[in-house]
Amino acid sequence: MGTLKFKTTIKCMGCVSKATPFLNEVAGSENWKVDVNNPDKVLEVATDGNTSVSDVVKAVQEAGFKAEPIH
């Protein structure tokens, strides 16, 4: 099990609420979190290998935000 990290435009808990259904669908409700206190608004997604970077980026975009992988 690994962790994918993304810099996002999810700025507040209201934004997190808006993105929640999209991220839950792609990653599962217990498998992701956004650090809104971090200047880069880092999204961390725990993955079992079935969730790809592109799946997460697409889900965030569908919620109306941007995400780019952090390497």
C-alpha positions in Angstrom: 0.0 0.0 0.0 1.4 3.4 -1.0 0.6 7.0 -0.7 0.0 9.4 -3.5 0.5 13.1 -2.8 -0.9 16.1 -4.7 -0.7 19.8 -4.6 -4.3 21.1 -4.8 -6.5 24.2 -5.0 -8.7 22.8 -2.2 -8.4 25.7 0.2 -10.9 25.2 3.1 -13.1 22.7 4.8 -16.0 23.8 2.5 -13.9 22.9 -0.5 -13.1 19.5 1.1 -16.8 18.9 1.6 -17.4 19.7 -2.1 -14.6 17.3 -3.2 -15.6 14.5 -0.7 -18.1 12.6 -2.9 -15.6 12.6 -5.9 -12.6 11.4 -3.8 -14.7 8.9 -1.9 -15.7 7.3 -5.2 -12.2 7.0 -6.4 -10.2 6.3 -3.2 -12.7 5.3 -0.5 -13.8 7.5 2.4 -11.1 6.4 4.8 -8.2 6.6 2.3 -7.6 10.3 1.7 -7.1 13.6 3.5 -6.3 17.2 2.6 -4.0 19.3 4.7 -5.6 22.7 4.3 -3.1 24.2 6.7 -0.2 23.4 4.4 0.5 26.2 1.9 0.3 23.6 -1.0 -3.0 22.2 0.3 -1.6 18.7 0.1 -4.0 15.9 -0.7 -2.7 12.4 0.4 -4.4 9.3 -0.9 -3.6 5.9 0.5 -3.7 3.4 -2.4 -3.7 -0.4 -2.7 -2.5 0.0 -6.3 -5.9 0.2 -7.8 -6.1 4.0 -7.7 -3.9 5.8 -10.2 -2.6 9.4 -10.3 -4.9 10.2 -13.2 -7.9 8.8 -11.4 -7.3 11.2 -8.5 -6.5 14.2 -10.7 -9.8 13.5 -12.7 -11.9 13.2 -9.5 -10.5 16.5 -8.1 -11.1 18.2 -11.5 -14.7 16.9 -11.5 -15.2 18.5 -8.1 -14.0 21.9 -9.6 -10.4 22.0 -8.3 -6.9 21.3 -9.6 -4.4 18.7 -8.4 -0.9 18.0 -9.5 1.2 15.1 -8.3 4.1 15.8 -5.9 7.1 13.5 -6.6 
